[in-house]
Amino acid sequence: MSETLIRVLAWLAGGGIGAVFFGGLWWTVRKAFSSKWAPLWFSVSLLLRTGFALAGFYVVAAGHWERMLLCLLGFVMARLVVMGLTRTAEKPTCLTQES
């Protein structure tokens, strides 16, 4: 496999890892606030998401710092995408109108 393709796949894998990580964080926040077990939700979610992300970075990097850097770039870009999607999904509507 060509090195360029491997680098693109590392970047895409970072985006996928980031989407799962930050999407899972958004889902956890929404579920935890309606639960009486919020600390447990946050703790378990943190452990699962962090473990998944670290394992993903380890597998994708495979000992190459270039792949790790591209994976991290994809991860950060996924954060920006998830932030944009969740902001547009939760825009408050104006409940009062001027007379």
TAZIJO-V553650 format. One record per residue. N is the residue number from 1. RES is the residue in three letters. SS is DSSP state (hx for helix, st for strand, lp for the rest). D_FIRST is the distance of its C-alpha to the first C-alpha in Angstrom with 2 decimals. Layout:
n:N res:RES ss:SS d_first:D_FIRST
n:N res:RES ss:SS d_first:D_FIRST
//
This chain:
n:1 res:MET ss:lp d_first:0.00
n:2 res:SER ss:lp d_first:3.77
n:3 res:GLU ss:hx d_first:6.50
n:4 res:THR ss:hx d_first:8.48
n:5 res:LEU ss:hx d_first:6.88
n:6 res:ILE ss:hx d_first:7.00
n:7 res:ARG ss:hx d_first:10.44
n:8 res:VAL ss:hx d_first:11.55
n:9 res:LEU ss:hx d_first:10.94
n:10 res:ALA ss:hx d_first:12.86
n:11 res:TRP ss:hx d_first:15.52
n:12 res:LEU ss:hx d_first:15.89
n:13 res:ALA ss:hx d_first:16.18
n:14 res:GLY ss:hx d_first:18.80
n:15 res:GLY ss:hx d_first:20.58
n:16 res:GLY ss:hx d_first:20.74
n:17 res:ILE ss:hx d_first:22.05
n:18 res:GLY ss:hx d_first:24.50
n:19 res:ALA ss:hx d_first:25.66
n:20 res:VAL ss:hx d_first:26.48
n:21 res:PHE ss:hx d_first:28.12
n:22 res:PHE ss:hx d_first:30.26
n:23 res:GLY ss:hx d_first:30.90
n:24 res:GLY ss:hx d_first:32.08
n:25 res:LEU ss:hx d_first:34.29
n:26 res:TRP ss:hx d_first:35.84
n:27 res:TRP ss:hx d_first:36.48
n:28 res:THR ss:hx d_first:38.01
n:29 res:VAL ss:hx d_first:40.33
n:30 res:ARG ss:hx d_first:41.55
n:31 res:LYS ss:hx d_first:42.23
n:32 res:ALA ss:hx d_first:43.69
n:33 res:PHE ss:lp d_first:46.34
n:34 res:SER ss:lp d_first:47.82
n:35 res:SER ss:lp d_first:47.83
n:36 res:LYS ss:lp d_first:50.35
n:37 res:TRP ss:lp d_first:47.60
n:38 res:ALA ss:hx d_first:45.75
n:39 res:PRO ss:hx d_first:45.20
n:40 res:LEU ss:hx d_first:43.60
n:41 res:TRP ss:hx d_first:41.30
n:42 res:PHE ss:hx d_first:40.17
n:43 res:SER ss:hx d_first:39.80
n:44 res:VAL ss:hx d_first:37.80
n:45 res:SER ss:hx d_first:35.59
n:46 res:LEU ss:hx d_first:34.92
n:47 res:LEU ss:hx d_first:33.98
n:48 res:LEU ss:hx d_first:31.68
n:49 res:ARG ss:hx d_first:29.95
n:50 res:THR ss:hx d_first:29.57
n:51 res:GLY ss:hx d_first:28.34
n:52 res:PHE ss:hx d_first:25.73
n:53 res:ALA ss:hx d_first:24.58
n:54 res:LEU ss:hx d_first:24.53
n:55 res:ALA ss:hx d_first:22.66
n:56 res:GLY ss:hx d_first:20.05
n:57 res:PHE ss:hx d_first:19.70
n:58 res:TYR ss:hx d_first:19.54
n:59 res:VAL ss:hx d_first:16.76
n:60 res:VAL ss:hx d_first:14.61
n:61 res:ALA ss:hx d_first:15.42
n:62 res:ALA ss:lp d_first:14.75
n:63 res:GLY ss:lp d_first:16.77
n:64 res:HIS ss:lp d_first:15.26
n:65 res:TRP ss:hx d_first:17.95
n:66 res:GLU ss:hx d_first:15.90
n:67 res:ARG ss:hx d_first:14.21
n:68 res:MET ss:hx d_first:17.75
n:69 res:LEU ss:hx d_first:19.26
n:70 res:LEU ss:hx d_first:17.11
n:71 res:CYS ss:hx d_first:17.77
n:72 res:LEU ss:hx d_first:21.40
n:73 res:LEU ss:hx d_first:21.49
n:74 res:GLY ss:hx d_first:20.41
n:75 res:PHE ss:hx d_first:23.00
n:76 res:VAL ss:hx d_first:25.72
n:77 res:MET ss:hx d_first:25.00
n:78 res:ALA ss:hx d_first:25.36
n:79 res:ARG ss:hx d_first:28.64
n:80 res:LEU ss:hx d_first:29.89
n:81 res:VAL ss:hx d_first:29.03
n:82 res:VAL ss:hx d_first:30.75
n:83 res:MET ss:hx d_first:33.70
n:84 res:GLY ss:hx d_first:34.10
n:85 res:LEU ss:hx d_first:34.00
n:86 res:THR ss:hx d_first:36.44
n:87 res:ARG ss:hx d_first:38.79
n:88 res:THR ss:hx d_first:39.17
n:89 res:ALA ss:hx d_first:39.65
n:90 res:GLU ss:lp d_first:42.49
n:91 res:LYS ss:lp d_first:44.47
n:92 res:PRO ss:lp d_first:48.13
n:93 res:THR ss:lp d_first:50.49
n:94 res:CYS ss:lp d_first:53.78
n:95 res:LEU ss:lp d_first:56.56
n:96 res:THR ss:lp d_first:59.48
n:97 res:GLN ss:lp d_first:60.68
n:98 res:GLU ss:lp d_first:63.19
n:99 res:SER ss:lp d_first:66.59
//
